[in-house]
Amino acid sequence: MIETLVGAIALVPLVLLVIWLGKVQSVRQAGIAASRLLAFECTVRVKDCASEAGQATLADELRRRSFSRVDTQVLSSERLGDDPEAGQRNALWVDRGNRPLLERFSDVGIRIDRERFDAGASLAQSRAGGLVSDAAALLADRAGPGRFGLRIEEGLVDAKVQIALSRNRQSTSFLTQLDSIPLKIRAHTAILTDAWNASGPRADSERSVESRVNLGKQILTAYESTLDARYLPVRGFISLMNMIGLEPTGDEFTYHQADVDLVPADRRSTGVSVPDYWLGPRDGSRSDVLDGGGL
């Protein structure tokens, strides 16, 4: 009996500790999943991730999806209160007194940081200081992606989630101290959200191909004039080949004109219906034709 008593004194707290660690590990896994969900939401909801109001909405959705009951149906428009009922909580995340480890849903917080993903500029800045960084930024604006509105300063998003467990509990008793340990569990996922993908071909937004090309044209007007001069002999040679019959389709070549909606004939599969605007300019007007000289 004495040996059993001594063994129980050592083993019973160990068993309780293992159960408690299992519950904490479950919360940690939920935090990791939540950070991944938040990061991938930023790939399609860029404006929400960039604004405070949007981040508040994302936080509410995240608490509902990742920290409520695991068998609850996911509804985007449904929100949970800060102190939901026991039936809406994760049944595993409770202490020995059946009190929730996650006391309030507001104890789950998010933070979204935008970082550079330009490895070259970052390395130069770390080795040579801010002067090289400023020169690299100027170069990117004048002779790099910045001239087309493609910024690389904030393309990498780091989505962070923090969960506070047993936040307001305090205990001086040895028997209940394990149930009252305040913990902060953090998880983060970094993802490249701005891959410079265009929103569409036409000038419906600043991220369209046409808008970016037009922006580049405003900056590269002088350079494009030199391209015209250097390309003039090639155009003359094509016209000459057309006149003597060696290039019978030479007159169909339209210099400086490109339709971003045009699908080449060899790319069209038979039996598949495509919108009319995929097959060429809609009305032949200048607004439907892109000037490709800046690409």
ChimeraX attribute file (.defattr): number of C-alpha atoms within 10 A of each C-alpha:
attribute: neighborCount
match mode: 1-to-1
recipient: residues
	/A:1	6
	/A:2	7
	/A:3	8
	/A:4	8
	/A:5	10
	/A:6	10
	/A:7	11
	/A:8	13
	/A:9	11
	/A:10	10
	/A:11	12
	/A:12	11
	/A:13	13
	/A:14	12
	/A:15	12
	/A:16	14
	/A:17	14
	/A:18	12
	/A:19	14
	/A:20	18
	/A:21	12
	/A:22	14
	/A:23	17
	/A:24	19
	/A:25	13
	/A:26	13
	/A:27	22
	/A:28	18
	/A:29	15
	/A:30	18
	/A:31	25
	/A:32	20
	/A:33	18
	/A:34	26
	/A:35	27
	/A:36	20
	/A:37	17
	/A:38	29
	/A:39	25
	/A:40	18
	/A:41	16
	/A:42	23
	/A:43	16
	/A:44	12
	/A:45	15
	/A:46	13
	/A:47	13
	/A:48	16
	/A:49	25
	/A:50	14
	/A:51	11
	/A:52	11
	/A:53	12
	/A:54	14
	/A:55	19
	/A:56	15
	/A:57	13
	/A:58	20
	/A:59	21
	/A:60	21
	/A:61	20
	/A:62	24
	/A:63	22
	/A:64	24
	/A:65	22
	/A:66	20
	/A:67	21
	/A:68	19
	/A:69	16
	/A:70	14
	/A:71	8
	/A:72	12
	/A:73	10
	/A:74	12
	/A:75	10
	/A:76	11
	/A:77	6
	/A:78	11
	/A:79	14
	/A:80	16
	/A:81	13
	/A:82	13
	/A:83	13
	/A:84	13
	/A:85	9
	/A:86	13
	/A:87	9
	/A:88	17
	/A:89	21
	/A:90	19
	/A:91	13
	/A:92	15
	/A:93	20
	/A:94	19
	/A:95	17
	/A:96	12
	/A:97	8
	/A:98	11
	/A:99	13
	/A:100	18
	/A:101	24
	/A:102	21
	/A:103	20
	/A:104	16
	/A:105	21
	/A:106	15
	/A:107	17
	/A:108	22
	/A:109	17
	/A:110	23
	/A:111	15
	/A:112	21
	/A:113	13
	/A:114	18
	/A:115	15
	/A:116	15
	/A:117	15
	/A:118	13
	/A:119	9
	/A:120	10
	/A:121	17
	/A:122	15
	/A:123	13
	/A:124	15
	/A:125	16
	/A:126	11
	/A:127	10
	/A:128	10
	/A:129	12
	/A:130	12
	/A:131	11
	/A:132	17
	/A:133	18
	/A:134	13
	/A:135	12
	/A:136	18
	/A:137	18
	/A:138	13
	/A:139	14
	/A:140	17
	/A:141	17
	/A:142	15
	/A:143	14
	/A:144	15
	/A:145	15
	/A:146	18
	/A:147	21
	/A:148	24
	/A:149	17
	/A:150	18
	/A:151	18
	/A:152	18
	/A:153	12
	/A:154	15
	/A:155	19
	/A:156	20
	/A:157	24
	/A:158	22
	/A:159	25
	/A:160	22
	/A:161	25
	/A:162	20
	/A:163	23
	/A:164	20
	/A:165	23
	/A:166	22
	/A:167	17
	/A:168	10
	/A:169	13
	/A:170	13
	/A:171	12
	/A:172	8
	/A:173	9
	/A:174	8
	/A:175	9
	/A:176	14
	/A:177	12
	/A:178	16
	/A:179	21
	/A:180	18
	/A:181	15
	/A:182	14
	/A:183	13
	/A:184	13
	/A:185	17
	/A:186	17
	/A:187	19
	/A:188	21
	/A:189	19
	/A:190	19
	/A:191	17
	/A:192	18
	/A:193	21
	/A:194	18
	/A:195	12
	/A:196	13
	/A:197	11
	/A:198	16
	/A:199	13
	/A:200	16
	/A:201	17
	/A:202	20
	/A:203	16
	/A:204	12
	/A:205	14
	/A:206	15
	/A:207	19
	/A:208	16
	/A:209	21
	/A:210	24
	/A:211	21
	/A:212	22
	/A:213	20
	/A:214	19
	/A:215	17
	/A:216	21
	/A:217	20
	/A:218	12
	/A:219	16
	/A:220	16
	/A:221	13
	/A:222	10
	/A:223	12
	/A:224	14
	/A:225	12
	/A:226	11
	/A:227	13
	/A:228	14
	/A:229	10
	/A:230	11
	/A:231	12
	/A:232	12
	/A:233	11
	/A:234	11
	/A:235	16
	/A:236	11
	/A:237	12
	/A:238	18
	/A:239	18
	/A:240	14
	/A:241	16
	/A:242	16
	/A:243	13
	/A:244	9
	/A:245	11
	/A:246	11
	/A:247	13
	/A:248	13
	/A:249	12
	/A:250	17
	/A:251	12
	/A:252	8
	/A:253	11
	/A:254	9
	/A:255	12
	/A:256	12
	/A:257	14
	/A:258	15
	/A:259	18
	/A:260	19
	/A:261	19
	/A:262	13
	/A:263	14
	/A:264	10
	/A:265	8
	/A:266	6
	/A:267	7
	/A:268	12
	/A:269	9
	/A:270	6
	/A:271	6
	/A:272	6
	/A:273	8
	/A:274	11
	/A:275	7
	/A:276	11
	/A:277	13
	/A:278	14
	/A:279	15
	/A:280	17
	/A:281	18
	/A:282	13
	/A:283	10
	/A:284	9
	/A:285	8
	/A:286	10
	/A:287	12
	/A:288	19
	/A:289	20
	/A:290	21
	/A:291	19
	/A:292	16
	/A:293	19
	/A:294	20
	/A:295	10
